[in-house]
Amino acid sequence: MKKLLFLVLMLTTLCAPAQDLKKIFKFATFYGAINGGTSLSNVDVYSVTDGLQTTTIETPFDYSLALGVRKIARLGYENRANTFYNGTENTFSDAATIGKVKGFEFLFEVDYKRQEGIEYLDQHHFLRYVDDNWVAKVEYLEDGFADIRYFEASERYRYKVENLDELSFLPEALKKGKLSFNIGAVQRLSEPYGYDPLEEWKLSNGNLHYTFLALEEGYNANFISHDIIQYTDPEGNIVAENNEVWEAVVIPQVLADYTERKRNEQDNTIQHSLVVGFDYYYYTKSFWLHSWGNLMPWHYDDGGEFSFHNFNDGEQWYDYSGGLIFGYKYNKHLGVFLEGKYNKYWNREWHDFSIGMNYVIF
């Protein structure tokens, strides 16, 4: 995070001589909001081991704390009626490579959330500059639910298709839109997703020596009798009194804690990749289509111990992302829409989508 803030400060300083801060932040919006709501209802759990006993499991209320600043020109199909930002907006177009206007745009947003009792952090920050012939972008993304976190910088040559009439595969209506292709280089800084902390604990038959791993992590097995075993955690608390609970409840948590700790101990790695992409935008009041895509077909292998090439048996792989926003109003009453984005980086996938219809009665 410190590196990111330093980068933002550095880029802002570099931009300042070309255009003063007033111009940089003109039309930008700072926002902060706290949102909350009811989570899962209480659940009663019954036990008859020592007579009837009832335990109530309570899930604390959901909330989110959002803080951000954004300067992104709204596209024609985006809702302009919102008076305030509250951090819950799901703006798919923020993921597009090309914005509506040329020039400098940015987004910095941090969301601290609790959902169904689970707390996590989401962050999305980017600086983007779009010109007729080139695009530059730096981005930091952290998605707590998808378990993905990386910093990305890209520099691309952009080719604008001036005459879409020459593209025979496009329907006539779409030949009035704006289409561009881009190609360039991408640098991504992240944890080594090619690292498998459990690899060293696998046996020759592919199974995992999980009990020995748990013992190394501070757990103990106390043999009370020939058929009773008490398992204790590193603090000496009894966590299981039979193999069924040990294997079904305790071991999964041991493995989760171990892999998270070992992953956090590793230094970040940088991945250099080739990227090709496209962006298409067409808008009228009754029909709009916005689509973009990025493909990374080749990645430089630096020979590192935890290179993703090693995880992928020394072979190249495809990383890609894309989005689609479609809307059509049949008449003043009926309209349909489809919006979504999809990402696949390394062995991680995350996506969002929304599809539906609106009917105005009067």
Secondary structure, DSSP 8 states (H G I E B T S, - for coil): -HHHHHHHHHHHHHHTTTS-HHHHTTT-EEEEEEEEE--S--EEEEE-TTS-EEEEE----EEEEEEEEEE----TTS-----S--S----GGGG-SS-SSSEEEEEEEEEEEEETTEEEEEEEEEEEEE-SSEEEEEEEEEETTTTEEEEEEEEEEEEEES-GGG-TTS-GGGGGSEEEEEEEEEEEEE--TT--TTGGGB-TTS-B-HHHHHHHTT-EEEEEETTEEEEE-TTS-EEESSHHHIIIIIHHHHHHHHHHHHHHHS--EEEEEEEEEEEEEEE-SSEEEEEEEEEEEEE-----TT-HHHHTTT----EEEEEEEEEEESSSSEEEEEEEEEEEETTEEEEEEEEEEEE---
